[in-house]
Amino acid sequence: MTSPLRIGVAGLGTVGAAVCDILLNSQDLLGEHVDRTIALCGVSARDREKDRGVDLTGVEWFEDPVILAKDPGIDVFVELIGGDSGPAYDAVSAALARGTHVVTANKALIAAHGVDLALRAEESGAQLSFEAAVAGGIPIIRTLREGLTGNRIDKVFGILNGTSNFILTEMEKSSRPFADVLKEAQAKGYAEADPTFDIEGQDTAHKLCILAALGFGIEVSDESLCVEGISLITPEDIRSAGELGYRIKLLGYAARKDGDWDLRVHPAFVLLDSPLGAVDGVTNAVVLESSLLGQLVLEGPGAGGQATASSVVADVCSIALEKARPAFGRRAASLRRTNALPIGDIVGAFYLRLTVQDKPGVLARITDECARHDISFATVLQRGTDPDGNVPIVVVTHACQESAMDQAIATINEMPETIGSPKTIRIVDL
């Protein structure tokens, strides 16, 4: 008879508690899939007395996750602590060193150390699995690593952060400013007390680096990416987007580009009828463009205890079935180190919003300055004067080089007739 697969779980927050609940209370269902007992044998967390809504009676408690990771009584170490260093890194490293399989939902850890950890896993014969690190319950990692073998991935992009997508959706519905909707997101548990990691794009950047490694076979540092968040988006920007046939989304975007790699994270105008145009709330969506299958769209819950726990348990079940796969779908040593293409080299269209004094010839001067940098206008909206007698102007440009746009904006910003700073948002053709 096959021996039980023994599991240790470190980190008993919302996701960890949900994983333990599934492992303890869904044995019949899991047995149908793996024909093997999966036993929760050890757990570790900071507060032993906290009520987590799951009965852990009979499960051995470890004060130190590293000791749990080293324990010979477990076959799989599940890391749900978080962070790219400290206890999470130390415990995962310890598990891999002794050949213990690792399952993690920690995107920061994988983005920062994934290739190194994958090398260690290969050396010790362990599996390193991280389906839950990107897009919650959407099986995007498994799709890239296993389902598209034989395809060349040309693009992978999407809405990878549920917090930001919820905020943008609610701003559009209610016309409320960013700060008000952020407070609502925090009250509903969609945003952390310190939401910077989510709303300023770093969470999306970590996930995009992981997807690029899987899709393109490259190891890219998130420090080389253009990373911009949504905190400067206004209801006026969202309203203008709707009038022009777009919505604003925080986009993680990776594509092959003439031998280089176009990787970036920023708010973007996307068409209403594009694959991401109808994705609302905390939902995530990932779009893949491949050589054999064309475009694939995967959409579903991107966050939350149950969605993330589902992916964690799926990885555990794959290990139970002894489905050995390299962590990134290829040997870790084959991943090429690279940097993202400088954002100034990117070519694309822009939304431009600015306010100017109501004087003859101002728009002509702006048009001439943009033309001097090979920037032409596709659409111009002029809405009369505001209460101060100034003129708000919205422009959609044709495709131009970003560095040229930056130069034009710098000059326009210095014009005495310009009120405040011009605002630009990239338009991405999906």
C-alpha positions as CSV (number, residue, x, y, z in Angstrom):
1,M,0.0,0.0,0.0
2,T,1.3,3.5,-0.9
3,S,2.5,5.4,2.2
4,P,0.8,8.6,3.1
5,L,2.2,11.9,1.8
6,R,3.0,13.8,4.9
7,I,2.5,17.6,4.8
8,G,3.9,20.4,7.0
9,V,2.3,23.9,6.7
10,A,4.1,27.1,7.8
11,G,1.9,30.2,8.1
12,L,-1.6,29.9,9.3
13,G,-3.2,33.1,8.0
14,T,-6.3,33.0,5.8
15,V,-4.7,30.9,3.1
16,G,-2.9,28.6,5.5
17,A,-6.0,27.9,7.6
18,A,-7.9,27.1,4.4
19,V,-5.2,24.7,3.2
20,C,-5.3,22.9,6.6
21,D,-9.1,22.7,6.5
22,I,-9.0,21.1,3.0
23,L,-6.2,18.6,4.0
24,L,-8.1,17.6,7.2
25,N,-11.7,17.6,6.0
26,S,-11.6,16.7,2.3
27,Q,-9.7,13.4,2.4
28,D,-12.4,11.5,0.4
29,L,-12.3,14.0,-2.4
30,L,-8.5,14.2,-2.5
31,G,-8.4,10.4,-2.5
32,E,-10.5,10.3,-5.6
33,H,-7.8,12.3,-7.4
34,V,-4.5,10.9,-6.0
35,D,-5.4,7.4,-4.7
36,R,-3.2,8.2,-1.7
37,T,-3.7,9.5,1.8
38,I,-2.5,13.1,2.2
39,A,-1.8,13.7,5.9
40,L,-1.3,17.0,7.7
41,C,1.5,16.2,10.1
42,G,2.9,19.6,11.3
43,V,2.1,23.3,11.4
44,S,4.0,26.4,12.4
45,A,2.8,30.0,13.1
46,R,3.6,32.8,15.5
47,D,0.5,32.5,17.7
48,R,-0.4,29.1,18.9
49,E,-3.6,30.1,20.7
50,K,-5.3,32.0,17.9
51,D,-8.6,30.7,16.7
52,R,-8.2,30.0,13.0
53,G,-11.5,28.2,12.4
54,V,-9.9,24.8,11.9
55,D,-9.4,22.1,14.5
56,L,-5.6,21.3,14.6
57,T,-5.9,18.8,17.4
58,G,-3.4,16.0,16.9
59,V,-1.3,18.0,14.5
60,E,2.3,18.6,15.7
61,W,3.1,22.3,16.4
62,F,6.5,23.8,15.5
63,E,7.5,27.1,16.9
64,D,10.1,27.6,14.3
65,P,9.2,27.0,10.6
66,V,12.8,26.1,9.7
67,I,12.7,23.2,12.2
68,L,9.4,22.1,10.6
69,A,11.1,22.3,7.1
70,K,13.9,20.1,8.3
71,D,11.7,17.6,10.1
72,P,12.2,14.1,8.6
73,G,8.5,13.4,9.4
74,I,7.2,15.5,6.4
75,D,7.5,14.9,2.7
76,V,6.1,18.3,1.5
77,F,6.8,21.7,3.1
78,V,4.0,24.3,2.4
79,E,5.3,27.8,2.8
80,L,2.6,30.4,3.4
81,I,4.6,32.9,5.5
82,G,5.3,35.5,2.9
83,G,8.2,37.8,2.2
84,D,11.3,37.4,0.0
85,S,13.7,36.9,3.0
86,G,13.7,35.9,6.6
87,P,11.8,32.9,7.9
88,A,10.2,32.1,4.5
89,Y,13.5,32.0,2.6
90,D,15.3,30.2,5.4
91,A,12.6,27.5,5.7
92,V,12.3,26.9,2.0
93,S,16.0,26.7,1.6
94,A,16.2,24.2,4.5
95,A,13.5,22.0,3.0
96,L,15.1,21.9,-0.4
97,A,18.5,21.2,1.1
98,R,17.2,17.9,2.6
99,G,15.2,17.0,-0.6
100,T,11.8,17.9,0.9
101,H,9.3,19.0,-1.7
102,V,8.2,22.6,-1.4
103,V,4.8,24.3,-2.3
104,T,4.6,28.0,-1.9
105,A,2.2,30.9,-2.6
106,N,4.9,33.4,-2.1
107,K,5.4,35.5,-5.3
108,A,7.9,37.8,-3.7
109,L,10.1,34.8,-2.8
110,I,9.8,33.3,-6.3
111,A,10.4,36.6,-8.1
112,A,13.5,37.3,-6.1
113,H,15.0,33.8,-5.6
114,G,13.0,31.5,-7.8
115,V,15.8,30.4,-10.2
116,D,18.3,29.8,-7.4
117,L,15.7,27.8,-5.4
118,A,14.8,25.8,-8.6
119,L,18.5,25.0,-9.0
120,R,18.6,23.7,-5.4
121,A,15.5,21.7,-6.0
122,E,17.0,20.0,-9.0
123,E,20.2,19.2,-7.1
124,S,18.3,17.6,-4.2
125,G,15.6,15.9,-6.3
126,A,12.8,17.9,-4.7
127,Q,9.9,19.6,-6.4
128,L,9.4,23.3,-6.2
129,S,5.8,24.3,-7.0
130,F,4.2,27.8,-6.8
131,E,0.9,27.7,-8.7
132,A,-0.7,29.9,-6.0
133,A,1.9,32.6,-6.4
134,V,0.2,34.2,-9.5
135,A,-3.5,34.9,-10.0
136,G,-4.8,33.0,-7.1
137,G,-7.1,30.1,-8.2
138,I,-6.3,30.5,-12.0
139,P,-4.1,27.6,-13.1
140,I,-1.8,29.9,-15.1
141,I,1.5,28.4,-13.9
142,R,0.5,24.9,-14.8
143,T,-0.9,26.1,-18.2
144,L,2.5,27.7,-19.0
145,R,4.6,24.9,-17.6
146,E,2.7,21.9,-18.8
147,G,-0.2,22.7,-21.1
148,L,1.6,24.7,-23.7
149,T,4.6,22.6,-24.3
150,G,5.6,22.9,-27.9
151,N,4.2,26.5,-28.2
152,R,6.3,29.6,-28.4
153,I,4.8,32.2,-26.1
154,D,4.8,35.6,-27.7
155,K,2.9,37.6,-25.1
156,V,1.6,37.2,-21.6
157,F,-0.3,40.0,-20.0
158,G,-3.2,40.7,-17.7
159,I,-4.9,42.0,-14.6
160,L,-2.8,40.4,-11.8
161,N,-3.8,42.3,-8.7
162,G,-7.3,42.1,-7.4
163,T,-7.0,45.0,-5.0
164,S,-6.1,47.5,-7.7
165,N,-8.8,46.1,-10.1
166,F,-11.4,46.5,-7.3
167,I,-10.5,50.1,-6.7
168,L,-10.6,51.0,-10.4
169,T,-13.9,49.2,-10.8
170,E,-15.5,51.0,-7.9
171,M,-14.1,54.4,-8.9
172,E,-15.8,53.9,-12.3
173,K,-19.1,52.9,-10.8
174,S,-19.3,55.6,-8.2
175,S,-17.2,58.5,-9.6
176,R,-15.5,58.6,-6.2
177,P,-11.8,59.6,-5.8
178,F,-9.0,57.0,-5.3
179,A,-8.6,57.7,-1.5
180,D,-12.2,57.1,-0.7
181,V,-12.4,53.8,-2.6
182,L,-9.1,52.6,-1.1
183,K,-10.7,53.0,2.4
184,E,-13.6,50.9,1.2
185,A,-11.3,48.2,-0.1
186,Q,-9.5,48.1,3.3
187,A,-12.8,47.9,5.2
188,K,-13.8,44.9,3.0
189,G,-10.5,43.2,3.5
190,Y,-9.4,43.6,-0.2
191,A,-6.5,45.9,0.7
192,E,-3.9,45.8,3.5
193,A,-3.5,48.4,6.1
194,D,-0.4,49.4,4.1
195,P,-1.6,48.9,0.5
196,T,1.5,50.3,-1.2
197,F,2.7,46.9,-2.5
198,D,-0.6,46.4,-4.3
199,I,-1.6,49.8,-5.5
200,E,1.9,50.9,-6.6
201,G,2.3,47.9,-8.8
202,Q,5.1,45.9,-7.1
203,D,2.9,42.9,-6.5
204,T,2.0,42.8,-10.2
205,A,5.7,43.2,-11.1
206,H,6.7,40.1,-9.0
207,K,4.0,38.1,-10.7
208,L,5.0,39.3,-14.2
209,C,8.6,38.3,-13.6
210,I,7.4,34.8,-12.7
211,L,5.2,34.6,-15.8
212,A,8.1,35.8,-18.0
213,A,10.4,33.1,-16.6
214,L,7.8,30.4,-17.4
215,G,6.7,31.8,-20.8
216,F,10.0,33.1,-22.2
217,G,12.7,31.2,-20.3
218,I,14.2,34.5,-19.0
219,E,15.3,35.6,-15.6
220,V,14.5,39.3,-15.3
221,S,14.8,41.5,-12.2
222,D,11.8,43.5,-11.3
223,E,14.2,46.4,-10.7
224,S,14.6,46.7,-14.5
225,L,10.9,47.1,-15.1
226,C,8.9,50.2,-15.5
227,V,6.5,49.9,-12.5
228,E,3.8,52.4,-11.9
229,G,0.7,52.2,-9.8
230,I,-2.8,53.6,-9.7
231,S,-2.8,56.1,-6.9
232,L,-2.7,59.1,-9.3
233,I,-5.7,57.9,-11.3
234,T,-8.6,60.3,-11.0
235,P,-12.4,60.0,-11.6
236,E,-11.8,62.4,-14.5
237,D,-9.4,60.0,-16.1
238,I,-11.8,57.2,-15.7
239,R,-14.7,59.2,-17.1
240,S,-12.6,60.3,-20.1
241,A,-11.6,56.7,-20.7
242,G,-15.3,55.7,-20.9
243,E,-16.1,58.5,-23.3
244,L,-13.3,57.3,-25.6
245,G,-14.4,53.6,-25.5
246,Y,-11.8,52.4,-23.0
247,R,-11.4,51.4,-19.4
248,I,-8.4,51.8,-17.1
249,K,-6.7,48.7,-15.8
250,L,-3.5,48.1,-13.9
251,L,-1.7,46.0,-16.5
252,G,1.2,43.6,-16.3
253,Y,2.6,43.2,-19.8
254,A,5.3,41.0,-21.2
255,A,6.1,40.4,-24.9
256,R,8.9,39.5,-27.3
257,K,10.1,42.6,-29.1
258,D,12.6,42.3,-31.9
259,G,15.0,40.2,-29.9
260,D,14.3,42.2,-26.7
261,W,11.8,41.9,-23.9
262,D,9.0,44.4,-23.4
263,L,8.1,44.0,-19.7
264,R,6.2,46.7,-17.8
265,V,3.6,47.4,-15.1
266,H,1.4,50.5,-15.3
267,P,-2.2,51.7,-15.6
268,A,-3.4,51.4,-19.2
269,F,-6.3,52.3,-21.3
270,V,-7.7,49.0,-22.7
271,L,-10.6,48.9,-25.2
272,L,-14.0,47.9,-23.7
273,D,-14.3,44.9,-26.0
274,S,-10.7,43.7,-25.4
275,P,-10.1,40.5,-23.4
276,L,-9.6,42.6,-20.2
277,G,-12.2,45.2,-20.8
278,A,-15.0,43.4,-18.9
279,V,-12.9,42.1,-16.0
280,D,-14.3,43.7,-12.8
281,G,-13.8,43.7,-9.0
282,V,-11.1,41.4,-7.5
283,T,-11.2,39.1,-10.5
284,N,-7.8,38.4,-12.2
285,A,-7.4,37.6,-15.9
286,V,-4.3,36.5,-17.9
287,V,-4.0,36.5,-21.7
288,L,-1.5,34.3,-23.5
289,E,-0.6,34.6,-27.1
290,S,1.1,31.4,-28.4
291,S,2.5,30.2,-31.8
292,L,0.1,27.2,-32.1
293,L,-3.0,28.1,-30.2
294,G,-3.2,31.9,-30.7
295,Q,-4.8,33.8,-27.9
296,L,-6.0,32.1,-24.7
297,V,-7.8,33.9,-21.9
298,L,-7.8,32.6,-18.3
299,E,-10.1,34.4,-15.8
300,G,-11.1,33.8,-12.3
301,P,-10.7,34.6,-8.6
302,G,-7.3,36.2,-8.1
303,A,-7.1,36.4,-4.3
304,G,-8.7,35.1,-1.1
305,G,-8.2,32.2,1.1
306,Q,-10.2,29.6,-0.8
307,A,-8.9,30.5,-4.3
308,T,-5.3,30.5,-3.2
309,A,-5.7,27.4,-1.1
310,S,-7.2,25.6,-4.1
311,S,-4.0,26.2,-6.0
312,V,-1.8,25.2,-3.1
313,V,-3.7,21.9,-2.7
314,A,-3.5,21.3,-6.4
315,D,0.3,21.5,-6.2
316,V,0.3,19.1,-3.3
317,C,-1.8,16.6,-5.3
318,S,0.5,16.8,-8.2
319,I,3.4,15.8,-5.9
320,A,1.3,13.0,-4.5
321,L,0.9,11.7,-8.1
322,E,4.6,12.0,-8.5
323,K,4.3,14.3,-11.5
324,A,7.8,15.6,-11.6
325,R,8.3,18.8,-13.6
326,P,11.1,21.5,-13.5
327,A,9.8,24.5,-11.5
328,F,9.9,26.8,-14.6
329,G,9.1,24.1,-17.2
330,R,12.8,23.9,-18.2
331,R,16.0,23.4,-16.3
332,A,16.7,26.4,-14.2
333,A,20.3,26.7,-15.5
334,S,18.8,27.4,-19.0
335,L,17.0,30.6,-18.0
336,R,18.7,33.6,-19.5
337,R,19.4,36.6,-17.4
338,T,18.1,39.8,-19.0
339,N,16.7,43.3,-18.4
340,A,13.5,44.7,-19.7
341,L,13.6,47.0,-22.7
342,P,13.9,50.6,-21.5
343,I,10.5,52.2,-21.2
344,G,11.6,55.1,-23.3
345,D,12.1,52.8,-26.3
346,I,8.5,51.5,-26.2
347,V,6.2,52.7,-29.0
348,G,2.5,53.2,-28.3
349,A,-0.4,55.6,-28.2
350,F,-1.2,57.9,-25.2
351,Y,-4.0,59.6,-23.4
352,L,-3.0,63.1,-22.5
353,R,-5.0,65.3,-20.2
354,L,-4.0,68.9,-19.5
355,T,-5.5,72.3,-18.5
356,V,-4.5,75.5,-20.2
357,Q,-5.4,79.2,-20.0
358,D,-8.2,80.2,-22.4
359,K,-6.0,82.1,-24.9
360,P,-5.9,82.1,-28.7
361,G,-3.2,79.8,-30.2
362,V,-2.5,77.7,-27.1
363,L,-3.8,74.4,-28.6
364,A,-1.9,75.2,-31.8
365,R,1.3,75.6,-29.9
366,I,0.8,72.3,-28.1
367,T,0.1,70.6,-31.4
368,D,3.2,72.1,-33.0
369,E,5.4,71.0,-30.1
370,C,4.1,67.4,-30.3
371,A,4.5,67.4,-34.1
372,R,8.1,68.5,-33.6
373,H,8.6,65.1,-31.8
374,D,6.7,63.1,-34.5
375,I,3.5,62.9,-32.3
376,S,0.2,63.3,-34.0
377,F,-3.3,63.5,-32.5
378,A,-6.1,60.9,-33.2
379,T,-8.7,62.6,-31.0
380,V,-9.0,66.0,-29.3
381,L,-11.7,66.7,-26.7
382,Q,-12.1,70.3,-25.5
383,R,-14.9,70.8,-22.9
384,G,-15.2,74.6,-22.7
385,T,-13.9,76.5,-19.7
386,D,-13.8,75.3,-16.0
387,P,-14.9,77.5,-13.1
388,D,-11.6,79.3,-13.1
389,G,-11.9,80.2,-16.8
390,N,-9.3,77.6,-17.9
391,V,-9.7,75.0,-20.6
392,P,-9.5,71.2,-19.9
393,I,-8.2,69.3,-23.0
394,V,-8.1,65.6,-23.6
395,V,-6.0,64.2,-26.4
396,V,-5.5,60.7,-27.8
397,T,-2.3,60.4,-29.8
398,H,-1.3,58.0,-32.5
399,A,1.5,55.6,-31.7
400,C,4.8,57.4,-30.9
401,Q,8.0,56.6,-29.0
402,E,7.7,57.1,-25.3
403,S,10.9,59.1,-25.0
404,A,9.6,61.6,-27.6
405,M,6.3,61.9,-25.6
406,D,8.3,62.6,-22.4
407,Q,10.3,65.4,-24.2
408,A,7.1,67.0,-25.6
409,I,5.4,66.9,-22.2
410,A,8.4,68.5,-20.5
411,T,8.2,71.4,-22.9
412,I,4.4,71.7,-22.6
413,N,4.7,71.7,-18.9
414,E,7.0,74.7,-19.0
415,M,4.6,76.8,-21.2
416,P,3.2,79.7,-19.1
417,E,-0.3,78.9,-20.3
418,T,-0.2,75.3,-18.8
419,I,-2.1,75.0,-15.5
420,G,-0.7,72.2,-13.3
421,S,1.1,69.2,-14.8
422,P,-0.1,67.3,-17.9
423,K,-1.2,63.8,-17.2
424,T,-0.5,60.8,-19.5
425,I,-1.7,57.2,-19.5
426,R,-0.5,54.6,-22.0
427,I,-3.0,53.0,-24.4
428,V,-2.2,49.4,-24.9
429,D,-3.6,47.6,-28.0
430,L,-4.6,44.1,-26.7
